[in-house]
Amino acid sequence: MNTRELNFAYKVRHALNESADKLPASTAEKLASARKIALSRQKKESGLRVLVTRPVFAGDAGRLFNAPLAWLGRMGTMVPVVALFALLASIYQVEQRHISDTAEMDVAVLADELPLSAYLDNGFNAFLADRDK
């Protein structure tokens, strides 16, 4: 409730309390008896208390992590994460190898270790294609 609604509720309560003294006796008795009937029909408060010893998730998923085979549930979450890291590491290694091979070739070309006629040779292009595989 915001402040405006709360102020309105207080004003209504105050107006009802002021007019309660002006009610006829028969109406006040009817209201009192209706209140007693409503209170008698009110649900009794249960004295039973429950101690929660472990967290319970929606759908009782907490059973998955507290069961005797809880390690299986944890592995179900950890295996994909470890596999992802292994995949990323292997991709990184392959890319680094490819970069170093390309850098070696660039250094050889820039260092002029090959004659210019080698670049026109079809066999050299085949050699470069085989080396990239």
DSSP file (Angstrom, degrees, kcal/mol; ACC not computed):
  #  RESIDUE AA STRUCTURE BP1 BP2  ACC     N-H-->O    O-->H-N    N-H-->O    O-->H-N    TCO  KAPPA ALPHA  PHI   PSI    X-CA   Y-CA   Z-CA
    1    1 A M              0   0    0      0, 0.0     2,-0.1     0, 0.0     0, 0.0   0.000 360.0 360.0 360.0 136.5    0.0    0.0    0.0
    2    2 A N     >  -     0   0    0      1,-0.1     4,-2.1     4,-0.0     5,-0.2  -0.382 360.0 -97.6 -88.5 176.7    1.2    3.4   -0.8
    3    3 A T  H  > S+     0   0    0      1,-0.2     4,-2.5     2,-0.2     5,-0.2   0.867 120.8  54.4 -64.1 -38.7    0.9    6.4    1.5
    4    4 A R  H  > S+     0   0    0      1,-0.2     4,-2.0     2,-0.2    -1,-0.2   0.920 110.6  45.3 -64.1 -43.5   -2.2    7.8   -0.2
    5    5 A E  H  > S+     0   0    0      2,-0.2     4,-2.3     1,-0.2    -1,-0.2   0.885 112.3  52.2 -66.7 -38.6   -4.1    4.5    0.1
    6    6 A L  H  X S+     0   0    0     -4,-2.1     4,-2.1     2,-0.2    -2,-0.2   0.909 109.0  49.4 -64.8 -42.4   -3.0    4.1    3.7
    7    7 A N  H  X S+     0   0    0     -4,-2.5     4,-2.2     1,-0.2    -1,-0.2   0.902 110.4  51.3 -62.7 -41.0   -4.3    7.7    4.6
    8    8 A F  H  X S+     0   0    0     -4,-2.0     4,-2.4     1,-0.2    -2,-0.2   0.910 108.7  51.1 -62.6 -41.9   -7.6    6.9    2.9
    9    9 A A  H  X S+     0   0    0     -4,-2.3     4,-2.3     1,-0.2    -1,-0.2   0.892 109.8  50.0 -63.4 -39.8   -8.0    3.7    4.9
   10   10 A Y  H  X S+     0   0    0     -4,-2.1     4,-2.4     2,-0.2    -1,-0.2   0.900 110.3  50.2 -64.9 -40.0   -7.3    5.6    8.2
   11   11 A K  H  X S+     0   0    0     -4,-2.2     4,-2.4     2,-0.2    -2,-0.2   0.905 111.2  48.3 -65.1 -41.4   -9.9    8.2    7.2
   12   12 A V  H  X S+     0   0    0     -4,-2.4     4,-2.4     2,-0.2    -2,-0.2   0.922 112.1  49.3 -64.8 -43.2  -12.5    5.6    6.5
   13   13 A R  H  X S+     0   0    0     -4,-2.3     4,-2.4     1,-0.2    -2,-0.2   0.911 111.6  49.2 -62.0 -41.7  -11.8    3.8    9.7
   14   14 A H  H  X S+     0   0    0     -4,-2.4     4,-2.1     2,-0.2    -1,-0.2   0.907 111.3  49.2 -64.3 -41.9  -12.1    7.1   11.7
   15   15 A A  H  X S+     0   0    0     -4,-2.4     4,-2.0     2,-0.2    -2,-0.2   0.897 112.2  48.5 -65.4 -39.7  -15.4    7.9   10.0
   16   16 A L  H  X S+     0   0    0     -4,-2.4     4,-1.1     1,-0.2    -2,-0.2   0.897 110.7  50.7 -67.2 -39.9  -16.8    4.5   10.8
   17   17 A N  H  X S+     0   0    0     -4,-2.4     4,-0.6    -5,-0.2    -2,-0.2   0.884 110.3  50.1 -65.4 -37.7  -15.7    4.7   14.4
   18   18 A E  H >< S+     0   0    0     -4,-2.1     3,-0.6     1,-0.2     4,-0.3   0.903 113.6  44.6 -66.7 -40.4  -17.4    8.1   14.8
   19   19 A S  H >< S+     0   0    0     -4,-2.0     3,-0.7     1,-0.2     4,-0.3   0.631  95.5  77.9 -81.1 -11.5  -20.7    6.9   13.3
   20   20 A A  H >< S+     0   0    0     -4,-1.1     3,-0.9     1,-0.2    -1,-0.2   0.828  90.7  55.3 -65.3 -31.0  -20.6    3.7   15.4
   21   21 A D  T << S+     0   0    0     -3,-0.6    -1,-0.2    -4,-0.6    -2,-0.2   0.735 104.1  54.8 -72.8 -21.1  -21.8    5.6   18.4
   22   22 A K  T <  S+     0   0    0     -3,-0.7    -1,-0.2    -4,-0.3    -2,-0.2   0.430  82.7 113.0 -92.6  -0.4  -24.8    6.9   16.5
   23   23 A L  S <  S-     0   0    0     -3,-0.9    -3,-0.0    -4,-0.3     2,-0.0  -0.417  75.9-104.9 -72.2 146.9  -26.1    3.5   15.5
   24   24 A P     >  -     0   0    0      0, 0.0     4,-2.1     0, 0.0     3,-0.2  -0.345  30.3-113.9 -65.5 155.2  -29.4    2.3   16.9
   25   25 A A  H  > S+     0   0    0      1,-0.2     4,-2.3     2,-0.2     5,-0.2   0.860 114.8  55.0 -61.5 -38.4  -29.1   -0.4   19.7
   26   26 A S  H  > S+     0   0    0      1,-0.2     4,-2.2     2,-0.2    -1,-0.2   0.900 109.1  47.4 -64.7 -39.6  -30.8   -3.1   17.5
   27   27 A T  H  > S+     0   0    0      2,-0.2     4,-2.5     1,-0.2    -2,-0.2   0.897 110.9  51.4 -67.7 -40.3  -28.3   -2.6   14.7
   28   28 A A  H  X S+     0   0    0     -4,-2.1     4,-2.2     1,-0.2    -2,-0.2   0.893 110.5  49.3 -63.7 -39.1  -25.4   -2.7   17.1
   29   29 A E  H  X S+     0   0    0     -4,-2.3     4,-2.5     2,-0.2     5,-0.2   0.903 110.5  50.1 -66.1 -40.8  -26.7   -5.9   18.5
   30   30 A K  H  X S+     0   0    0     -4,-2.2     4,-2.4     1,-0.2    -2,-0.2   0.919 112.1  47.9 -62.6 -42.5  -27.1   -7.4   15.1
   31   31 A L  H  X S+     0   0    0     -4,-2.5     4,-2.0     2,-0.2    -2,-0.2   0.893 111.5  50.6 -65.1 -39.3  -23.5   -6.4   14.2
   32   32 A A  H  X S+     0   0    0     -4,-2.2     4,-2.1     2,-0.2    -2,-0.2   0.909 112.0  46.3 -66.1 -41.9  -22.2   -7.9   17.4
   33   33 A S  H  X S+     0   0    0     -4,-2.5     4,-2.3     2,-0.2    -2,-0.2   0.889 111.4  52.1 -68.8 -37.4  -24.0  -11.2   16.9
   34   34 A A  H  X S+     0   0    0     -4,-2.4     4,-2.3    -5,-0.2    -1,-0.2   0.885 109.2  50.9 -64.3 -36.9  -22.8  -11.3   13.3
   35   35 A R  H  X S+     0   0    0     -4,-2.0     4,-2.5     2,-0.2    -2,-0.2   0.914 109.5  49.9 -65.7 -42.6  -19.2  -10.7   14.5
   36   36 A K  H  X S+     0   0    0     -4,-2.1     4,-2.0     2,-0.2    -2,-0.2   0.899 111.4  48.6 -62.8 -40.5  -19.6  -13.6   17.1
   37   37 A I  H  X S+     0   0    0     -4,-2.3     4,-1.6     2,-0.2    -1,-0.2   0.918 111.9  49.3 -65.2 -42.8  -20.9  -15.9   14.4
   38   38 A A  H  X S+     0   0    0     -4,-2.3     4,-0.5     1,-0.2    -2,-0.2   0.898 111.5  49.1 -64.0 -39.7  -18.0  -15.0   12.0
   39   39 A L  H  < S+     0   0    0     -4,-2.5     3,-0.5     1,-0.2    -1,-0.2   0.853 108.7  53.0 -68.5 -33.7  -15.4  -15.5   14.8
   40   40 A S  H  < S+     0   0    0     -4,-2.0    -1,-0.2     1,-0.2    -2,-0.2   0.824 110.3  47.9 -70.5 -29.3  -16.9  -18.9   15.6
   41   41 A R  H  < S+     0   0    0     -4,-1.6    -1,-0.2    -5,-0.1    -2,-0.2   0.534  86.5 117.4 -85.7  -7.0  -16.6  -20.0   12.0
   42   42 A Q  S  < S-     0   0    0     -4,-0.5     2,-0.1    -3,-0.5    -3,-0.0  -0.336  78.5-101.1 -63.8 141.2  -13.0  -18.8   11.8
   43   43 A K        -     0   0    0      1,-0.1     2,-0.2    -2,-0.0    -1,-0.1  -0.405  38.6-118.2 -64.6 133.2  -10.5  -21.5   11.1
   44   44 A K        -     0   0    0     -2,-0.1     2,-0.3     1,-0.1    -1,-0.1  -0.476  28.5-110.0 -72.8 142.9   -8.7  -22.5   14.2
   45   45 A E        -     0   0    0     -2,-0.2     2,-0.3     1,-0.1    -1,-0.1  -0.577  32.3-123.0 -75.1 132.6   -5.0  -22.0   14.2
   46   46 A S        -     0   0    0     -2,-0.3    -1,-0.1     1,-0.1    -3,-0.0  -0.570   9.9-153.4 -77.6 135.9   -3.1  -25.2   14.0
   47   47 A G        +     0   0    0     -2,-0.3     2,-0.4     2,-0.1    -1,-0.1   0.475  62.7 112.2 -84.6  -2.4   -0.7  -25.8   16.9
   48   48 A L        -     0   0    0      2,-0.0     2,-0.4     1,-0.0    -2,-0.1  -0.576  47.8-170.8 -77.7 127.8    1.5  -28.0   14.6
   49   49 A R        -     0   0    0     -2,-0.4     2,-0.4     2,-0.0    -2,-0.1  -0.914   9.0-149.3-117.8 146.7    4.9  -26.6   13.8
   50   50 A V        -     0   0    0     -2,-0.4     2,-0.6     2,-0.0    -2,-0.0  -0.960   4.9-146.4-119.8 131.8    7.3  -28.0   11.2
   51   51 A L        -     0   0    0     -2,-0.4     2,-0.7     2,-0.0    -2,-0.0  -0.867  13.1-148.2 -96.4 120.3   11.0  -27.8   11.4
   52   52 A V        +     0   0    0     -2,-0.6    -2,-0.0     1,-0.1     4,-0.0  -0.795  19.2 176.8 -91.5 118.0   12.6  -27.5    8.0
   53   53 A T        +     0   0    0     -2,-0.7    -1,-0.1     1,-0.2    -2,-0.0   0.604  65.1  25.6 -98.8 -12.9   16.0  -29.2    8.1
   54   54 A R  S    S-     0   0    0      2,-0.0     2,-0.2     0, 0.0    -1,-0.2  -0.985  89.0 -95.1-146.1 154.5   17.0  -28.7    4.4
   55   55 A P        -     0   0    0      0, 0.0     2,-0.5     0, 0.0    -2,-0.0  -0.470  34.2-156.0 -71.5 142.1   16.1  -26.3    1.6
   56   56 A V        -     0   0    0     -2,-0.2     2,-0.1     6,-0.1     3,-0.1  -0.983   7.2-153.7-120.8 125.8   13.3  -27.4   -0.7
   57   57 A F    >   -     0   0    0     -2,-0.5     3,-2.2     1,-0.1     5,-0.2  -0.449  38.4 -73.9 -92.6 167.7   13.2  -26.0   -4.2
   58   58 A A  G >  S+     0   0    0      1,-0.3     3,-0.6     2,-0.2    -1,-0.1  -0.391 125.4  19.0 -59.3 133.4   10.1  -25.6   -6.4
   59   59 A G  G 3  S-     0   0    0      1,-0.2    -1,-0.3     2,-0.1    -2,-0.0   0.605 124.7 -86.4  78.0  11.0    9.1  -29.0   -7.7
   60   60 A D  G X  S+     0   0    0     -3,-2.2     3,-1.1     1,-0.1    -1,-0.2   0.870  77.2 153.6  55.5  42.2   11.1  -30.7   -4.8
   61   61 A A  T X>  +     0   0    0     -3,-0.6     3,-1.5     1,-0.2     4,-0.6   0.623  55.5  83.1 -73.2 -12.0   14.3  -30.6   -6.9
   62   62 A G  H >> S+     0   0    0      1,-0.3     4,-0.9    -5,-0.2     3,-0.6   0.763  76.3  70.0 -62.2 -24.2   16.2  -30.5   -3.6
   63   63 A R  H <> S+     0   0    0     -3,-1.1     4,-0.9     1,-0.2     3,-0.3   0.810  89.6  62.9 -61.5 -30.4   15.9  -34.3   -3.5
   64   64 A L  H <4 S+     0   0    0     -3,-1.5     9,-0.4     1,-0.2    -1,-0.2   0.866 109.3  37.8 -64.1 -36.7   18.3  -34.5   -6.4
   65   65 A F  H << S+     0   0    0     -3,-0.6    -1,-0.2    -4,-0.6    -2,-0.2   0.527 119.8  45.2 -96.1  -6.0   21.2  -32.9   -4.4
   66   66 A N  H  < S+     0   0    0     -4,-0.9    -2,-0.2    -3,-0.3    -1,-0.2   0.354  88.0 106.2-115.3   3.5   20.4  -34.6   -1.0
   67   67 A A  S >< S-     0   0    0     -4,-0.9     3,-1.5    -5,-0.1     4,-0.1  -0.290  88.2-101.7 -77.9 166.5   19.8  -38.1   -2.2
   68   68 A P  T 3  S+     0   0    0      0, 0.0     3,-0.3     0, 0.0    -1,-0.1   0.812 125.6  49.1 -58.9 -28.9   22.3  -41.0   -1.6
   69   69 A L  T >> S+     0   0    0      1,-0.2     3,-1.2     2,-0.1     4,-0.9  -0.185  71.3 131.3-101.5  40.3   23.4  -40.6   -5.3
   70   70 A A  H <>  +     0   0    0     -3,-1.5     4,-2.0     1,-0.3     3,-0.3   0.810  63.1  66.1 -64.2 -29.6   23.8  -36.8   -5.0
   71   71 A W  H 3> S+     0   0    0     -3,-0.3     4,-2.4     1,-0.2    -1,-0.3   0.820  95.2  58.9 -61.8 -29.1   27.2  -37.0   -6.7
   72   72 A L  H <> S+     0   0    0     -3,-1.2     4,-1.7     2,-0.2    -1,-0.2   0.898 105.8  47.4 -67.0 -40.0   25.5  -38.1   -9.8
   73   73 A G  H  X S+     0   0    0     -4,-0.9     4,-0.6    -9,-0.4    -2,-0.2   0.890 112.5  49.2 -66.3 -39.1   23.4  -34.9   -9.9
   74   74 A R  H >X S+     0   0    0     -4,-2.0     4,-2.1     1,-0.2     3,-0.9   0.889 109.6  51.7 -67.6 -38.4   26.5  -32.8   -9.3
   75   75 A M  H 3X S+     0   0    0     -4,-2.4     4,-2.8     1,-0.3    -1,-0.2   0.849 100.2  63.4 -66.5 -32.7   28.4  -34.6  -12.1
   76   76 A G  H 3< S+     0   0    0     -4,-1.7    -1,-0.3     1,-0.2    -2,-0.2   0.765 111.4  38.0 -62.0 -23.9   25.5  -34.0  -14.4
   77   77 A T  H <X S+     0   0    0     -3,-0.9     4,-0.8    -4,-0.6    -2,-0.2   0.788 119.1  46.3 -93.6 -33.0   26.2  -30.3  -14.0
   78   78 A M  H  X S+     0   0    0     -4,-2.1     4,-2.7     2,-0.2     5,-0.3   0.853 100.4  64.5 -81.7 -34.4   30.0  -30.5  -13.9
   79   79 A V  H  X S+     0   0    0     -4,-2.8     4,-2.6     1,-0.2     5,-0.2   0.922 103.7  46.4 -59.4 -47.3   30.7  -32.8  -16.9
   80   80 A P  H  > S+     0   0    0      0, 0.0     4,-2.1     0, 0.0    -1,-0.2   0.881 113.0  50.9 -63.2 -34.7   29.3  -30.3  -19.5
   81   81 A V  H  X S+     0   0    0     -4,-0.8     4,-2.1     2,-0.2    -2,-0.2   0.931 112.6  45.0 -66.8 -44.9   31.3  -27.5  -17.9
   82   82 A V  H  X S+     0   0    0     -4,-2.7     4,-2.4     1,-0.2    -1,-0.2   0.902 112.8  51.9 -64.8 -40.7   34.5  -29.5  -18.0
   83   83 A A  H  X S+     0   0    0     -4,-2.6     4,-2.4    -5,-0.3    -1,-0.2   0.886 108.1  52.2 -63.1 -38.3   33.8  -30.6  -21.6
   84   84 A L  H  X S+     0   0    0     -4,-2.1     4,-2.5     2,-0.2    -1,-0.2   0.929 110.1  47.4 -63.4 -45.4   33.3  -27.0  -22.6
   85   85 A F  H  X S+     0   0    0     -4,-2.1     4,-2.3     2,-0.2    -2,-0.2   0.894 112.2  50.1 -64.0 -39.2   36.6  -25.9  -21.2
   86   86 A A  H  X S+     0   0    0     -4,-2.4     4,-2.4     2,-0.2    -2,-0.2   0.910 111.2  49.2 -64.8 -41.4   38.4  -28.9  -22.8
   87   87 A L  H  X S+     0   0    0     -4,-2.4     4,-2.4     2,-0.2    -2,-0.2   0.924 111.8  48.1 -63.1 -44.8   36.8  -28.0  -26.1
   88   88 A L  H  X S+     0   0    0     -4,-2.5     4,-2.1     1,-0.2    -2,-0.2   0.889 111.5  50.6 -64.3 -38.6   37.8  -24.4  -25.9
   89   89 A A  H  X S+     0   0    0     -4,-2.3     4,-2.2     2,-0.2    -1,-0.2   0.907 111.0  48.1 -65.8 -41.7   41.4  -25.3  -24.9
   90   90 A S  H  X S+     0   0    0     -4,-2.4     4,-2.4     2,-0.2    -2,-0.2   0.898 110.7  50.9 -67.6 -39.0   41.7  -27.7  -27.9
   91   91 A I  H  X S+     0   0    0     -4,-2.4     4,-2.3     1,-0.2    -1,-0.2   0.910 110.2  50.9 -61.7 -40.9   40.3  -25.0  -30.3
   92   92 A Y  H  X S+     0   0    0     -4,-2.1     4,-2.3     1,-0.2    -2,-0.2   0.920 110.1  49.0 -62.3 -43.9   42.8  -22.6  -28.9
   93   93 A Q  H  X S+     0   0    0     -4,-2.2     4,-2.2     2,-0.2    -2,-0.2   0.916 111.4  48.7 -63.3 -44.0   45.7  -25.0  -29.4
   94   94 A V  H  X S+     0   0    0     -4,-2.4     4,-2.3     1,-0.2    -1,-0.2   0.915 112.5  48.4 -63.1 -43.1   44.7  -25.8  -33.0
   95   95 A E  H  X S+     0   0    0     -4,-2.3     4,-2.4     1,-0.2    -1,-0.2   0.888 110.2  51.4 -66.1 -38.1   44.4  -22.1  -33.8
   96   96 A Q  H  X S+     0   0    0     -4,-2.3     4,-2.4     2,-0.2    -1,-0.2   0.902 110.2  49.3 -64.9 -39.8   47.8  -21.3  -32.2
   97   97 A R  H  X S+     0   0    0     -4,-2.2     4,-2.4     2,-0.2    -2,-0.2   0.917 111.6  49.0 -63.8 -43.3   49.4  -24.1  -34.3
   98   98 A H  H  X S+     0   0    0     -4,-2.3     4,-2.3     1,-0.2    -2,-0.2   0.903 111.4  49.8 -63.0 -41.4   47.8  -22.7  -37.5
   99   99 A I  H  X S+     0   0    0     -4,-2.4     4,-2.3     1,-0.2    -2,-0.2   0.907 110.9  48.7 -64.7 -42.0   49.0  -19.2  -36.6
  100  100 A S  H  X S+     0   0    0     -4,-2.4     4,-2.4     2,-0.2    -2,-0.2   0.892 111.0  50.4 -67.9 -38.0   52.5  -20.4  -36.0
  101  101 A D  H  X S+     0   0    0     -4,-2.4     4,-2.1     2,-0.2    -2,-0.2   0.924 112.7  46.6 -63.5 -43.5   52.6  -22.4  -39.3
  102  102 A T  H  X S+     0   0    0     -4,-2.3     4,-2.4     1,-0.2    -2,-0.2   0.884 111.3  51.8 -65.6 -37.9   51.3  -19.3  -41.2
  103  103 A A  H  X S+     0   0    0     -4,-2.3     4,-2.4     2,-0.2    -2,-0.2   0.899 108.0  51.9 -66.2 -39.6   53.9  -17.1  -39.5
  104  104 A E  H  X S+     0   0    0     -4,-2.4     4,-2.4     2,-0.2    -2,-0.2   0.919 110.9  48.0 -60.5 -43.4   56.7  -19.5  -40.4
  105  105 A M  H  X S+     0   0    0     -4,-2.1     4,-2.3     1,-0.2    -2,-0.2   0.913 111.3  49.9 -64.7 -42.6   55.6  -19.4  -44.1
  106  106 A D  H  X S+     0   0    0     -4,-2.4     4,-2.7     1,-0.2    -1,-0.2   0.894 110.5  50.2 -62.8 -39.8   55.4  -15.6  -44.0
  107  107 A V  H  X S+     0   0    0     -4,-2.4     4,-2.2     2,-0.2    -2,-0.2   0.911 110.3  50.3 -64.8 -41.7   58.9  -15.4  -42.5
  108  108 A A  H  <>S+     0   0    0     -4,-2.4     5,-1.8     2,-0.2     6,-0.4   0.902 113.4  45.6 -63.1 -40.9   60.3  -17.7  -45.2
  109  109 A V  H ><5S+     0   0    0     -4,-2.3     3,-1.0     1,-0.2    -2,-0.2   0.926 116.2  44.9 -67.8 -44.6   58.6  -15.6  -47.9
  110  110 A L  H 3<5S+     0   0    0     -4,-2.7    -2,-0.2     1,-0.2    -1,-0.2   0.786 108.0  57.7 -72.7 -26.3   59.8  -12.3  -46.4
  111  111 A A  T 3<5S-     0   0    0     -4,-2.2    -1,-0.2    -5,-0.2    -2,-0.2   0.509 107.6-127.4 -81.3  -3.9   63.3  -13.6  -45.8
  112  112 A D  T < 5 +     0   0    0     -3,-1.0    -3,-0.2    -4,-0.3    -2,-0.1   0.858  60.1 145.3  64.2  37.4   63.6  -14.4  -49.5
  113  113 A E      < +     0   0    0     -5,-1.8    -4,-0.1     2,-0.1    -1,-0.1   0.673  60.4  62.1 -78.2 -15.6   64.7  -18.0  -49.0
  114  114 A L  S    S-     0   0    0     -6,-0.4     2,-0.1    -5,-0.2     5,-0.0  -0.857  88.5-118.0-109.5 143.9   62.8  -19.0  -52.1
  115  115 A P    >>  -     0   0    0      0, 0.0     3,-1.4     0, 0.0     4,-0.5  -0.410  29.8-111.5 -72.9 159.2   63.5  -17.7  -55.6
  116  116 A L  H >> S+     0   0    0      1,-0.3     3,-0.9     2,-0.2     4,-0.6   0.803 115.1  64.2 -62.8 -29.6   60.8  -15.8  -57.4
  117  117 A S  H >> S+     0   0    0      1,-0.2     4,-0.7     2,-0.2     3,-0.5   0.762  90.6  67.2 -66.8 -23.2   60.2  -18.6  -59.8
  118  118 A A  H <4 S+     0   0    0     -3,-1.4     3,-0.5     1,-0.2     6,-0.3   0.830  93.8  57.6 -67.1 -30.1   59.0  -20.8  -57.0
  119  119 A Y  H << S+     0   0    0     -3,-0.9    -1,-0.2    -4,-0.5    -2,-0.2   0.782 106.8  48.6 -70.9 -24.8   56.0  -18.7  -56.5
  120  120 A L  H << S+     0   0    0     -4,-0.6     2,-0.3    -3,-0.5    -1,-0.2   0.594  89.2 103.9 -87.8 -12.6   54.9  -19.3  -60.1
  121  121 A D     X  -     0   0    0     -4,-0.7     4,-1.2    -3,-0.5     3,-0.4  -0.530  65.4-146.8 -75.2 132.3   55.4  -23.1  -59.8
  122  122 A N  H  > S+     0   0    0     -2,-0.3     4,-2.0     1,-0.2    -1,-0.1   0.807  98.9  61.3 -67.4 -30.2   52.2  -25.1  -59.5
  123  123 A G  H  > S+     0   0    0      1,-0.2     4,-2.4     2,-0.2    -1,-0.2   0.845  99.7  54.8 -65.0 -33.6   54.0  -27.6  -57.3
  124  124 A F  H  > S+     0   0    0     -3,-0.4     4,-2.4    -6,-0.3    -1,-0.2   0.901 107.0  49.9 -67.1 -39.8   54.7  -24.9  -54.8
  125  125 A N  H  X S+     0   0    0     -4,-1.2     4,-2.1     2,-0.2    -2,-0.2   0.892 111.1  49.5 -63.5 -38.5   50.9  -24.1  -54.6
  126  126 A A  H  X S+     0   0    0     -4,-2.0     4,-2.5     2,-0.2    -2,-0.2   0.900 109.4  52.5 -65.6 -39.6   50.3  -27.8  -54.1
  127  127 A F  H  X S+     0   0    0     -4,-2.4     4,-2.0     1,-0.2    -2,-0.2   0.908 110.4  47.6 -61.4 -42.1   52.9  -27.9  -51.3
  128  128 A L  H  X S+     0   0    0     -4,-2.4     4,-1.5     2,-0.2    -1,-0.2   0.888 111.6  50.3 -66.6 -38.2   51.2  -25.0  -49.6
  129  129 A A  H  X S+     0   0    0     -4,-2.1     4,-0.7     1,-0.2    -2,-0.2   0.900 111.9  47.4 -66.8 -40.4   47.8  -26.6  -49.9
  130  130 A D  H  < S+     0   0    0     -4,-2.5     3,-0.5     1,-0.2    -1,-0.2   0.854 109.3  54.5 -68.5 -33.6   49.2  -29.9  -48.4
  131  131 A R  H  < S+     0   0    0     -4,-2.0    -1,-0.2     1,-0.2    -2,-0.2   0.834 103.6  55.0 -70.4 -31.9   50.8  -28.1  -45.6
  132  132 A D  H  <        0   0    0     -4,-1.5    -1,-0.2     1,-0.2    -2,-0.2   0.707 360.0 360.0 -73.9 -19.3   47.6  -26.3  -44.6
  133  133 A K     <        0   0    0     -4,-0.7    -1,-0.2    -3,-0.5    -2,-0.2   0.493 360.0 360.0 -77.5 360.0   45.8  -29.7  -44.2
